[in-house]
Amino acid sequence: MAPEEKSTAQTSQRAELLEGTRISDDIKREVATEIEELWRKPEQRPCLAAVRVGDDPASEVYVKNKIRACEEVGIRSEHHSLPCSTTASELRELIGLLNSRDEIDGILVQMPLPEGIDEAAIIETLDPEKDVDGFHPVNVGRLALGRPTFVPCTPAGIIELLTRNEISIRGAKTCVVGRSQIVGRPMAQLLTQHDATVTVCHSRTQDLKSVTRQADLLVVAIGRPGLIRRDYIKSGATVIDVGMNKISEESIARDLFGDDAARRMETIKRRGYTLVGDVHPAEADTVAGRRTPVPGGVGLLTVAMLMRNTVKAARLRRG
């Protein structure tokens, strides 16, 4: 890292917000430029197939956001929306068809899948060269070995957020709270590959706050709203909040956001819920140097990195 880079341990009266919008837009512009340079004809451009099973409202929104991002950067897309009654064999048959179609460069299967369908087994049916989410065991293994591969989009987006904000990773004491295959484990591997000293915590970690308080860089992806409070955070630390939780109680919104709660409470009245992270924002702001907001932080980068992975898949498949 360059000597002018900012330290992760920066004291602040109120945490600087690490918004994802600017960097997400930059990445999508870069992807769009690459597509224009490599594939002049629209029919030759990379194609992403999105598969959604069931009627989960959140999944519907996520897929729409990904399809919209494809349109923005010039990626062709297909949306396969299957009913809740779809069986595992029917889903495998569709994925097999998408695997065999040469014009399809990337395939994503939106999680969660309906009860009764083994998600791990479905992921294994994907062609690893079209697995733009980076969840197939082949790509997981390549990442663990430090070999070039499709990196899961959320951890990859977090690395972009840190490096483009000149937040030093090398040598930093980092803590990842959560050990999922989607975020926690690949995040820890990426941080290690960037020369950080990494501790992984989870729901069974004893005295969690005593561990997280040591971290210059704290990444939280455990799925518990407002879990990480003031006494979990080292003064001046950078806090990356990956959580995406729904709350519908106005009293919880007041606790989490303090003086900034009015907008969230209005959202609850209008929509019935608001989205919050795993970090208590009002308390974190009194201790952390920087933190990502929810929404408006990591989630935007996840979609941008999916676009980048799709273009990468097209380049590799087409030589």
Secondary structure, 3 states (H helix, E strand, C coil): CCCCCECCCCCCCCCEECCCHHHHHHHHHHHHHHHHHHCCCHHHCCEEEEEEECCCHHHHHHHHHHHHHHHHHCCEEEEEEECCCCCHHHHHHHHHHHHHCCCCCEEEECCCCCCCCCHHHHHHCCCHHHECCCCCHHHHHHHHCCCCCCCCHHHHHHHHHHHHCCECCCCCEEEEECCCCCCHHHHHHHHHHCCCEEEEECCCCCCHHHHHCCCCEEEECCCCCCCECHHHCCCCCEEEECCCEEECCHHHHHHHHHHHHHHHHHHHHHHCCEEECCECHHHHCCCCCEECCCCCCHHHHHHHHHHHHHHHHHHHHHC
